[in-house]
Amino acid sequence: MSLSDQSLSLLELNEQLKDCIHSRFFSAVWIRAEISELHENSSGHAYLELIEKEANADFILAKSRANCWASTYRMLKPYFESTTGENLTSGIKVLIACTVEYHELYGLSLTIKDIEPAYTVGDMAQKRLKTIRRLQEDGVFDMNKQLSLSKTPQRIAIISSETAAGYGDFMHQLLFNEHAFIFYIKLFPAIMQGEQSVASIISALDAIYKVHNCFDAVLIIRGGGASAELSSFDSYDLAFNCTQFPLPIITGIGHLRDESVLDLVAHTCAKTPTAVADFLLDCMDEAEREIDYLQRNIVQLTQQLIAYESARLQKASTKLPNLVKSHTASKKEALSLFELSLHTSLRQFFASRNHQLSLMENETRLSSPERLLKKGYSLTFKNGKLVKSSAQLNKGDAISSRFFDGTTDSVVS
């Protein structure tokens, strides 16, 4: 029998591999891995690359493709993210249940059927997540973030251990700044790790609260340490007190990898005490730049306004003679028209009054006593007064009668 007769075709080999894998992994198996890549397509399917690294190194020991079909992915993704508070994305370690499949053409692949969030977050992270959810349910999680931080935060209350290296680094960074910004700092000592740290920090907060009007912000700072030493800063009681505090709280706990619950609820979170100092200096520098900008802007706007008004005044002064001349001519013409109108009105007025006087004169002339006397009427007077009725006369009264051409005296008989 020749060597070729004993050989397998590639398809035969792959079919045998498929049968072996199917017989060995006929049900889903739980595996531990890190997601190095994750892509979602428009159909809702997710395609992943899973890896395993050597402990404490980046050397990859194993790699495999995996997929999660849309019908499963749309349930697992929100379940994982709501449970862990983390995005299902590359760079995280997962515990997943997969079916193992081998295809003659496409090779080995894993199909994800389930995921265990607790593996990712761990026991401490689970407690931390419960604290976050409780604060959110209480409606206080974002309260301190909603406070306004002064643009010039110079009056600072600090909660820290006086002997902590982080506190010393912070003070040196802040007080010896290159801009010579001045800060007014008051330390409220507290235990920053261990079982007594939560009560100690809350006590320091209570002391600051009594004089909180004297400060712009509260800093909670310490040096770095192991994750276990930072468990105090995941305390619900400490976080709750900070959310309720009337001043913005800035944290610089000094752990570069993880954010504590206190970091999450604080107004501002910096990784280290020196980063907190840099943040305060940046605030002051920004305020100084804004003041400089406003000063330059005021000067520029004032100069522009003066130039504009000067040009406007100059333009008005050149127009003034013509305006006065035009105005005078206009008024003179109006005065002439008024004078002409007045003369016309006066002529009409006097003509009307002359006509009325003529009519009155004619009426007076027609009704004068002389005219009546000429018609044969006479006027009788007694004691120089006109007699209008016979009742005014008595027998023996001396009277005078006036006629057109003279007067006659007589006695009433």
Stockholm file with secondary structure:
# STOCKHOLM 1.0

chainA/1-413         MSLSDQSLSLLELNEQLKDCIHSRFFSAVWIRAEISELHENSSGHAYLELIEKEANADFILAKSRANCWASTYRMLKPYFESTTGENLTSGIKVLIACTVEYHELYGLSLTIKDIEPAYTVGDMAQKRLKTIRRLQEDGVFDMNKQLSLSKTPQRIAIISSETAAGYGDFMHQLLFNEHAFIFYIKLFPAIMQGEQSVASIISALDAIYKVHNCFDAVLIIRGGGASAELSSFDSYDLAFNCTQFPLPIITGIGHLRDESVLDLVAHTCAKTPTAVADFLLDCMDEAEREIDYLQRNIVQLTQQLIAYESARLQKASTKLPNLVKSHTASKKEALSLFELSLHTSLRQFFASRNHQLSLMENETRLSSPERLLKKGYSLTFKNGKLVKSSAQLNKGDAISSRFFDGTTDSVVS
#=GR chainA/1-413 SS CCHHHHCCCHHHHHHHHHHHHHHHCCSCEEEEEEEEEEEECTTSCEEEEEEEECTTSCCEEEEEEEEECHHHHHHHHHHHHHHHSSCSCTTCEEEEEEEEEEETTTEEEEEEEEECHHHHHHHHHHHHHHHHHHHHHTTCTTTGGGSCCCSSCCEEEEEECTTCHHHHHHHHHHHTCTTCCCCEEEEEECCCSSTTHHHHHHHHHHHHHTTGGGCSEEEEECCCCCGGGGGGGGCHHHHHHHHTCSSCEEEECCCSSCCCHHHHHSSEEESSHHHHHHHHHHHHHHHHHHHHHHHHHHHHHHHHHHHHHHHHHHHHHHHHHHHHHHHHHHHHHHHHHHHHHHHHHHHHHHHHHHHHHHHHHHHHHHTCHHHHHHTTCCEEEETTEECCCGGGCCTTCEEEEEETTEEEEEECC
#=GC SS_cons         CCHHHHCCCHHHHHHHHHHHHHHHCCSCEEEEEEEEEEEECTTSCEEEEEEEECTTSCCEEEEEEEEECHHHHHHHHHHHHHHHSSCSCTTCEEEEEEEEEEETTTEEEEEEEEECHHHHHHHHHHHHHHHHHHHHHTTCTTTGGGSCCCSSCCEEEEEECTTCHHHHHHHHHHHTCTTCCCCEEEEEECCCSSTTHHHHHHHHHHHHHTTGGGCSEEEEECCCCCGGGGGGGGCHHHHHHHHTCSSCEEEECCCSSCCCHHHHHSSEEESSHHHHHHHHHHHHHHHHHHHHHHHHHHHHHHHHHHHHHHHHHHHHHHHHHHHHHHHHHHHHHHHHHHHHHHHHHHHHHHHHHHHHHHHHHHHHHHTCHHHHHHTTCCEEEETTEECCCGGGCCTTCEEEEEETTEEEEEECC
//
